[in-house]
Amino acid sequence: MAGKMTTSASATNNAGAGLISQSRAYSEGVFYRAAGTLVGQPKASNPHPVGSPDHDSWDAGWDLAEANKGGSISRADLGSVADPGAISA
């Protein structure tokens, strides 16, 4: 949907640079985890400062992909994020 960015399992208004950054971090977390196995793509690799909104958003994206390992993520859960395809266990 135009004007919306994904920062979690639901879409929120894109009200400023902070939410754009969080949306990007969420997408990065999803795609990072989906790009390989749990061992190869650990959650500890989050590149954002601990305690920052971007760190939390990246973790949320990673968690979504991890929860769907061995399968794929539904479009409803992804919001504006493109489908990463099958997720390795």
HELIX and SHEET records of a PDB file:
HELIX    1   1 ALA A   17  ALA A   34  1                                  18    
HELIX    2   2 LYS A   43  SER A   45  5                                   3    
HELIX    3   3 PRO A   53  ALA A   67  1                                  15    
HELIX    4   4 ARG A   75  LEU A   78  1                                   4    
SHEET    1   A 2 LYS A   4  THR A   6  0                                        
SHEET    2   A 2 ALA A  11  ASN A  13 -1                                        
END                                                                             
